[in-house]
Amino acid sequence: MRNLTGSLVLKGALSLIIGLIAVVWPAVTIEAFVILFAVYAFMLAGTELMRAFASRDAGPVIGRILLALLDAVAGVAALVWPGITALALTLLVAGWALVAGAVEFGLVFGAGRTAGERALWGLSGLVSLAFGVVLVIRPDLGAVTLAQVYGLFSIVSGVSTLVLAGNVGTVAREPAPRY
C-alpha cells in the first residue's frame, strides 16, 4: 500500500504544480505543447524509418521513408515556427470540438432516449459547438484559454488524486461489507 500511496501523492503533487504553471504562465504551457508535438513528430519519423528498413518490399520502404521525412519536417517546422504550430493545434482542437458537438447534438434525436438524456446530450453538444466556434473565431485567445483550462483540469485532478492517496490506507484497513 505504501507504493500506491506514494505514487498517488507524487502524481497529485505533479498535477498541482503543472496546473499552477499552466494557469499562471499559459504562454509557457503553449510552448511546452509545441515542443511536445515536435518531439512526437521526431519519434514518429524514427519509427517510420525503423519500419521502412524492416520491410522486404521496395514500395513500402519508399513510402515509409517519405512519411519519416514528412514527420521530421513537421517537427522542425514546429520548432522553427511555434506560433503557427500553436495555431494549428488550437484549430485541431476546434475541429474536434465542432465534430464532437455535432455528434452529441445529433444524439438528441436518437430513438430510445429519455427526456433527461436528450437534454444532457443537447446541452453537451451545444457547449462543444460553442467552444469550437470560439476557438475558430479567436484561435489566439483560444490557445491561451486551452492552456488555462488544462491547468485548471490539472489542479482539480491533482487535488482529487491527493485526496485519493489519503483515503487509500483507510479504505484498505476497513473490513469488507458482509451481505
C-alpha positions as CSV (number, residue, x, y, z in Angstrom):
1,M,0.0,0.0,0.0
2,R,2.9,2.4,0.6
3,N,3.9,2.3,-3.0
4,L,0.4,3.0,-4.2
5,T,0.0,5.9,-1.7
6,G,3.4,7.3,-2.6
7,S,2.8,7.2,-6.3
8,L,-0.6,8.8,-5.9
9,V,0.9,11.6,-3.8
10,L,3.6,12.1,-6.4
11,K,1.1,12.2,-9.2
12,G,-1.2,14.6,-7.3
13,A,1.7,16.9,-6.5
14,L,3.0,17.0,-10.0
15,S,-0.5,17.6,-11.4
16,L,-0.9,20.5,-9.0
17,I,2.4,22.0,-10.0
18,I,1.8,21.6,-13.7
19,G,-1.7,23.0,-13.3
20,L,-0.5,26.1,-11.4
21,I,2.2,26.7,-14.1
22,A,-0.4,26.4,-16.8
23,V,-2.8,28.8,-15.2
24,V,-0.2,31.4,-14.2
25,W,2.0,31.1,-17.3
26,P,-0.2,29.9,-20.2
27,A,2.5,31.0,-22.8
28,V,5.0,28.6,-21.2
29,T,2.3,25.8,-21.4
30,I,1.6,26.6,-25.1
31,E,5.4,26.4,-25.8
32,A,5.6,23.1,-24.0
33,F,2.8,21.7,-26.0
34,V,4.5,22.8,-29.2
35,I,7.8,21.2,-28.1
36,L,5.9,18.0,-27.2
37,F,4.4,18.0,-30.6
38,A,7.8,18.4,-32.2
39,V,9.3,15.5,-30.1
40,Y,6.3,13.4,-31.1
41,A,6.9,14.2,-34.8
42,F,10.6,13.2,-34.4
43,M,9.6,10.0,-32.7
44,L,7.2,9.2,-35.5
45,A,10.0,9.9,-38.0
46,G,12.3,7.4,-36.2
47,T,9.6,4.8,-36.0
48,E,8.8,5.1,-39.7
49,L,12.5,4.7,-40.6
50,M,12.7,1.6,-38.5
51,R,9.6,0.2,-40.1
52,A,10.9,1.1,-43.6
53,F,14.1,-0.9,-43.2
54,A,12.2,-3.8,-41.6
55,S,10.1,-4.2,-44.8
56,R,11.1,-6.5,-47.6
57,D,9.3,-4.7,-50.4
58,A,10.6,-1.6,-52.1
59,G,7.2,0.1,-52.3
60,P,6.6,0.3,-48.5
61,V,10.2,1.3,-48.0
62,I,9.9,4.3,-50.1
63,G,6.5,5.3,-48.6
64,R,7.8,4.9,-45.1
65,I,10.9,6.9,-45.8
66,L,8.7,9.7,-47.3
67,L,6.5,9.6,-44.2
68,A,9.6,9.8,-42.0
69,L,10.8,12.8,-43.9
70,L,7.3,14.4,-43.6
71,D,7.3,13.8,-39.8
72,A,10.8,15.2,-39.5
73,V,9.8,18.3,-41.5
74,A,6.7,18.7,-39.2
75,G,9.0,18.5,-36.1
76,V,11.4,21.1,-37.5
77,A,8.6,23.4,-38.6
78,A,7.1,23.2,-35.1
79,L,10.4,24.3,-33.5
80,V,11.1,27.0,-36.1
81,W,7.5,28.4,-36.2
82,P,6.0,27.7,-32.8
83,G,3.2,30.3,-33.2
84,I,1.9,28.7,-36.4
85,T,2.1,25.3,-34.7
86,A,0.2,26.5,-31.7
87,L,-2.4,28.0,-34.1
88,A,-2.7,24.7,-35.9
89,L,-3.0,22.7,-32.7
90,T,-5.7,25.1,-31.5
91,L,-7.6,24.8,-34.8
92,L,-7.3,21.0,-34.5
93,V,-8.9,21.1,-31.1
94,A,-11.6,23.4,-32.5
95,G,-12.3,20.9,-35.3
96,W,-12.6,18.1,-32.7
97,A,-15.0,20.2,-30.6
98,L,-17.2,21.0,-33.6
99,V,-17.4,17.4,-34.7
100,A,-17.9,16.1,-31.2
101,G,-20.6,18.7,-30.6
102,A,-22.4,17.9,-33.8
103,V,-22.4,14.2,-32.9
104,E,-23.5,14.8,-29.3
105,F,-26.3,17.2,-30.5
106,G,-27.3,14.5,-33.1
107,L,-27.8,12.0,-30.3
108,V,-30.7,14.2,-29.0
109,F,-32.7,12.8,-31.9
110,G,-31.9,9.2,-31.3
111,A,-34.6,6.7,-30.5
112,G,-35.0,5.3,-27.0
113,R,-33.6,8.2,-25.1
114,T,-35.3,9.7,-22.1
115,A,-36.0,13.5,-21.9
116,G,-33.2,13.9,-19.4
117,E,-30.7,12.1,-21.6
118,R,-31.8,14.2,-24.6
119,A,-31.3,17.4,-22.6
120,L,-27.9,16.4,-21.4
121,W,-26.7,15.3,-24.9
122,G,-28.2,18.5,-26.3
123,L,-26.5,20.7,-23.7
124,S,-23.2,18.9,-24.0
125,G,-23.4,19.2,-27.8
126,L,-24.2,22.9,-27.7
127,V,-21.3,23.6,-25.3
128,S,-18.9,21.7,-27.5
129,L,-20.1,23.5,-30.6
130,A,-19.8,26.9,-28.9
131,F,-16.3,26.1,-27.7
132,G,-15.3,25.1,-31.2
133,V,-16.8,28.2,-32.8
134,V,-15.0,30.4,-30.2
135,L,-11.7,28.7,-31.0
136,V,-12.2,29.2,-34.7
137,I,-13.1,32.8,-34.3
138,R,-10.3,33.7,-31.9
139,P,-7.6,31.0,-32.0
140,D,-5.0,33.3,-30.5
141,L,-7.1,33.6,-27.3
142,G,-8.2,30.0,-27.7
143,A,-4.6,28.7,-27.3
144,V,-4.3,30.7,-24.0
145,T,-7.7,29.5,-22.9
146,L,-6.8,25.9,-23.7
147,A,-3.6,26.2,-21.6
148,Q,-5.5,27.7,-18.7
149,V,-8.4,25.1,-18.9
150,Y,-5.7,22.4,-19.0
151,G,-4.2,24.0,-15.9
152,L,-7.5,24.1,-14.0
153,F,-8.1,20.4,-15.0
154,S,-4.7,19.5,-13.7
155,I,-5.3,21.3,-10.4
156,V,-8.6,19.6,-9.9
157,S,-7.1,16.2,-10.9
158,G,-4.1,16.8,-8.5
159,V,-6.4,17.6,-5.6
160,S,-8.6,14.6,-6.2
161,T,-5.6,12.4,-6.5
162,L,-4.1,13.7,-3.2
163,V,-7.5,13.1,-1.5
164,L,-7.5,9.6,-3.0
165,A,-4.0,9.0,-1.7
166,G,-5.1,10.0,1.8
167,N,-8.0,7.6,1.6
168,V,-6.2,4.5,0.2
169,G,-4.8,3.4,3.5
170,T,-8.1,3.9,5.4
171,V,-10.2,2.0,2.8
172,A,-7.7,-0.9,2.8
173,R,-8.0,-1.2,6.6
174,E,-11.8,-1.2,6.8
175,P,-13.4,-4.7,6.8
176,A,-15.3,-5.7,3.7
177,P,-19.1,-5.4,4.0
178,R,-21.0,-8.6,4.5
179,Y,-24.1,-9.3,2.5
